[in-house]
Amino acid sequence: MVESKKSIFGGGTINKTKFIGFRVTEAEYKKIERKAQKAKMNISQYVSLSALDRDIVVFEDLKELIRQLSKVGNNLNQITMLAHQGRVKAVDLSSVKKVVEEIWQLLNSLTEKTKRTGR
């Protein structure tokens, strides 16, 4: 009996009925396993997507980006509150601009990594 599994591509309505098995060395297996874990996929999903030239993008620096965006949001909220209270009349946004530029550079480096790897 052939086990049928749902496809991981798109709509999810296509049943997988074909099985492909192949052998790898222990080192190759560990490398594939690490990459699959990093991409938050099982090995079958990772190998299928890789073999079919699907994009697998893992942004390791995403936590840093989120942290920086949070800092920008907090700074803007504090400035807005002070302005509404009338405690500030003019605002120097140079520190906010610097953080936004750092975030922009981080995003650019992440997209460049993606372009270089072909994914």
Phi and psi in degrees as a GROMACS rama.xvg file:
@    title "Ramachandran Plot"
@    xaxis  label "Phi"
@    yaxis  label "Psi"
@TYPE xy
-93.1092  127.504  VAL-2
-78.7805  138.025  GLU-3
-110.292  130.538  SER-4
-126.159  152.108  LYS-5
-71.4483  145.522  LYS-6
-72.4052  146.938  SER-7
-91.6992  1.28096  ILE-8
-99.1087  114.223  PHE-9
65.6127  -125.598  GLY-10
-55.6327  -27.112  GLY-11
77.8689  12.1883  GLY-12
-100.828  -6.92712  THR-13
-87.9354  126.04  ILE-14
-85.447  137.904  ASN-15
-89.1239  121.009  LYS-16
-119.034  -8.73529  THR-17
-101.803  143.198  LYS-18
-117.441  134.007  PHE-19
-121.096  125.531  ILE-20
-120.635  141.6  GLY-21
-151.954  159.117  PHE-22
-104.062  144.943  ARG-23
-136.453  163.002  VAL-24
-74.5031  167.384  THR-25
-59.6803  -42.9183  GLU-26
-63.7467  -42.1189  ALA-27
-64.2745  -41.945  GLU-28
-60.1506  -46.4564  TYR-29
-62.8035  -38.9677  LYS-30
-65.5724  -45.1236  LYS-31
-63.3569  -42.9684  ILE-32
-61.4331  -43.4591  GLU-33
-61.513  -44.7672  ARG-34
-64.6772  -40.0178  LYS-35
-64.8371  -43.1338  ALA-36
-62.9502  -41.7577  GLN-37
-61.3604  -35.8995  LYS-38
-85.6414  1.33014  ALA-39
58.2102  46.3033  LYS-40
-132.409  162.611  MET-41
-84.1058  168.63  ASN-42
-61.1567  -41.3691  ILE-43
-59.6381  -46.2775  SER-44
-62.4281  -45.8498  GLN-45
-62.5479  -47.6888  TYR-46
-65.892  -40.7118  VAL-47
-60.9873  -49.2215  SER-48
-63.7563  -41.45  LEU-49
-63.2902  -45.9639  SER-50
-66.1769  -29.3663  ALA-51
-95.5098  17.0534  LEU-52
57.1154  32.7854  ASP-53
-82.5909  149.971  ARG-54
-74.5414  125.595  ASP-55
-121.571  103.503  ILE-56
-115.177  125.285  VAL-57
-119.123  116.335  VAL-58
-97.4296  100.211  PHE-59
-71.9317  -28.3355  GLU-60
-90.5397  11.4906  ASP-61
-63.9142  -35.2468  LEU-62
-62.2203  -40.1802  LYS-63
-65.3096  -40.6045  GLU-64
-62.0163  -45.8145  LEU-65
-62.6438  -40.3062  ILE-66
-62.1526  -44.3152  ARG-67
-66.8704  -40.5162  GLN-68
-61.7639  -39.0443  LEU-69
-62.5439  -41.8047  SER-70
-62.2976  -42.1631  LYS-71
-61.6579  -46.3098  VAL-72
-59.9429  -43.037  GLY-73
-62.7339  -44.0364  ASN-74
-60.7786  -45.3405  ASN-75
-64.8426  -38.964  LEU-76
-63.2406  -42.8955  ASN-77
-63.7805  -43.2627  GLN-78
-63.2238  -42.8087  ILE-79
-62.0932  -43.65  THR-80
-62.2334  -44.0636  MET-81
-64.1956  -38.3211  LEU-82
-65.7991  -41.5815  ALA-83
-66.2265  -32.1577  HIS-84
-79.26  -7.96533  GLN-85
77.0232  12.7678  GLY-86
-82.3088  -15.585  ARG-87
-131.689  143.258  VAL-88
-108.618  -39.2698  LYS-89
-125.03  142.794  ALA-90
-120.37  132.044  VAL-91
-95.8489  106.999  ASP-92
-95.6904  19.8557  LEU-93
-63.405  -36.4918  SER-94
-69.0243  -37.3012  SER-95
-67.1548  -41.7088  VAL-96
-60.6137  -40.7168  LYS-97
-62.302  -44.2939  LYS-98
-65.8833  -40.756  VAL-99
-63.1348  -39.3288  VAL-100
-64.4531  -39.7111  GLU-101
-63.1916  -41.0717  GLU-102
-63.4672  -42.7237  ILE-103
-60.0459  -44.2661  TRP-104
-64.1758  -40.0384  GLN-105
-63.5257  -44.4345  LEU-106
-61.1415  -42.5447  LEU-107
-62.0373  -41.8902  ASN-108
-66.7813  -35.7132  SER-109
-66.7685  -41.587  LEU-110
-71.1901  -32.8889  THR-111
-65.4478  -40.3825  GLU-112
-59.0442  -41.366  LYS-113
-64.3113  -42.9264  THR-114
-65.1092  -41.6925  LYS-115
-64.7376  -35.4891  ARG-116
-83.4554  -7.00742  THR-117
76.5199  15.9327  GLY-118
